[in-house]
């Protein structure tokens, strides 16, 4: 089995209408990228058998748009949502 690059994935989502609020991608700030990179570097140093030294590691982002379907039901305190869109950004 070929060893691939070690990928760390951050998933963010929003439930606002597109264009009227922040996009899920807006949650990936420069501070969060630096913090995530430090975690990746620490993991790679601590687990050299799991990370190919030539291929290294990468950070990905999964952005999810949610659409509110309606208010909470009688047996649930949470509103109901459906996935309206998903985007995958590799090596951010």
C-alpha positions in Angstrom: 0.0 0.0 0.0 1.4 3.4 -1.0 1.9 5.9 1.7 0.2 9.2 1.0 0.7 12.6 2.6 -0.8 13.0 6.0 -3.9 15.2 5.8 -5.4 17.2 8.6 -8.9 18.4 7.8 -10.9 21.2 9.3 -14.7 21.3 8.7 -16.6 24.5 9.1 -20.3 25.2 8.3 -22.8 28.1 8.3 -26.5 28.2 8.1 -27.0 31.7 6.7 -28.2 32.5 3.2 -25.4 32.7 0.7 -24.1 36.3 0.3 -25.9 37.6 3.3 -23.6 36.3 6.0 -20.1 34.9 6.5 -19.1 31.9 4.3 -17.8 28.8 6.1 -14.4 29.6 4.5 -14.3 32.9 6.5 -13.9 30.8 9.7 -10.4 29.7 8.6 -8.4 32.7 9.8 -4.7 33.2 9.6 -4.4 32.5 13.3 -6.3 29.2 12.9 -4.1 28.2 10.0 -0.9 28.8 12.0 -2.3 26.9 15.0 -3.4 24.0 12.7 0.1 24.0 11.1 1.8 23.8 14.5 -0.4 20.8 15.3 0.5 19.1 12.0 4.2 19.7 12.6 4.0 18.3 16.1 2.1 15.2 14.9 4.7 14.6 12.1 7.6 14.9 14.5 5.9 12.7 17.1 4.8 10.0 14.6 7.5 9.6 11.9 6.2 6.2 11.0 2.8 7.6 10.0 4.1 10.6 7.9 6.1 10.0 4.8 9.1 12.4 5.1 9.2 13.1 1.4 5.4 13.7 1.0 5.0 15.4 4.3 1.6 16.6 5.5 -1.1 19.0 4.2 -4.1 20.9 5.6 -7.5 20.7 4.0 -10.7 22.6 4.6 -14.2 21.2 4.1 -16.8 24.1 3.9 -20.5 23.1 4.4 -23.5 25.3 3.7 -26.6 24.4 5.6 -30.2 25.4 4.8 -32.6 25.6 7.7 -35.7 23.5 7.0 -37.8 24.6 9.9 -38.1 25.1 13.6 -37.4 22.4 16.2 -39.9 19.6 16.4 -41.9 18.7 19.5 -39.3 16.1 20.5 -36.1 18.0 19.6 -34.7 21.3 20.8 -32.6 21.8 17.6 -33.8 23.2 14.3 -33.7 20.9 11.3 -31.1 21.5 8.6 -30.2 20.1 5.1 -26.9 20.3 3.4 -27.0 22.9 0.7 -23.4 22.7 -0.5 -20.0 21.2 0.2 -16.6 22.5 -0.9 -13.3 20.8 -0.4 -10.1 22.9 -0.5 -6.8 20.9 -0.5 -3.5 22.1 0.8 -4.7 25.4 2.2 
